[in-house]
Amino acid sequence: MANRLETSADLATTSDHAVVCAQIRWDDGKRAKVSRMITGWDIYGLKSKEEEENYKKAQKEWMDKSLKRPVLDEKSSEEDLQMEAGWIQQNFVNHLNRCCKTIKVCARSKRWWTVEIMENRWILGSINRARRKGEASQHQVKRQRSNLRRMIRQSKTEMRRKFSTSATRDQVWQGLRCTKPGGQQTTKALRSRTGAVVEPWEEKAELIKEEAFPKPLKGVGRKAQEEGGEMWKKITDEDIREALFSQSVQKAPGPDRLGFQAIRLLWEWDSQRIINIVKVSFRLGINPRVWKEVKGVVIPKANKPDYGVAKACRVITL
């Protein structure tokens, strides 16, 4: 397949016609594989008109599965709550994997990354491989690299132009944050409350976790569960729905990849199951273990005199 055509003044012919040179892409089967991590599901696509039949089929399959398992009630125990949360997480993730297109990202998942850029990047790689074999010159590599960078600049410029012409006032200020220089920072050695210094990454993570999430006093949590209360009875179905649909679907999900968009889909299919598990969680005063698995990022607190202590760090969850 000819990817580029150009005339050459260096090559002479017996006629008055110019020589046309073509750059040919050979598929040698050595195209690099890109690692793509699944981060979620295309739920918007599943609910589109084009996928209406698949949506109804997925809804029916889930409802058939859900009817075989009873929901929680006022007599459910902590063990029942833990099992129900784990069942929902495992089965709904597996169900979405089967019926919904997955969303994958890689190191090149950028909005300005177009098909043309991807193809030209592949061509640059093939020329590089040919140069190592002595079949292409360094000049060809530089020329293709220059073309690739030019296409990237043009694509970024076009993306910024579209954003600036359609962005609202709040979005403009959000875009300003992306223009500020950033950098990666590493956490230096930390000191605990006892003065012990830790340097390995695992020990620092454990120290920050203990500082940010202290364990409750022995017996306090159990005593509160045994005494119980009646306030959970005042929680209505509408309160739970409002709390769910008031959250942004742009928030990053946990390790199970079940973000608010996926939970809203579960609400459409099986709202009573969500209502009951929330009410039992409030009645018992605990959250299921699978709800407390998150990814944490450590950032320094502002205006602290000593950043060598663990309490000067704050953990934000993603």
Sequence and secondary structure as in RCSB ss.txt:
>XXXX:A:sequence
MANRLETSADLATTSDHAVVCAQIRWDDGKRAKVSRMITGWDIYGLKSKEEEENYKKAQKEWMDKSLKRPVLDEK
SSEEDLQMEAGWIQQNFVNHLNRCCKTIKVCARSKRWWTVEIMENRWILGSINRARRKGEASQHQVKRQRSNLRR
MIRQSKTEMRRKFSTSATRDQVWQGLRCTKPGGQQTTKALRSRTGAVVEPWEEKAELIKEEAFPKPLKGVGRKAQ
EEGGEMWKKITDEDIREALFSQSVQKAPGPDRLGFQAIRLLWEWDSQRIINIVKVSFRLGINPRVWKEVKGVVIP
KANKPDYGVAKACRVITL
>XXXX:A:secstr
 EEEEEEESSS  SSS  EEEEEE    S       EEEEE HHHHTSGGGHHHHHHHHHHHHHHHHTS    TT
  HHHHHHHHHHHHHHHHHHHHHHS EEEE TT  TT  HHHHHHHHHHHHHHHHHHTTSS HHHHHHHHHHHHH
HHHHHHHHHHHHHHHH  HHHHHHHHHTTS         EE TT  EE SHHHHHHHHHHHHS    TTHHHHHH
HH  SGGGG  HHHHHHHHHTS TTS   TT   HHHHHHHHHHHHHHHHHHHHHHHHHT   GGGG   EEEEE
 TT S TTBGGGEEEEE 
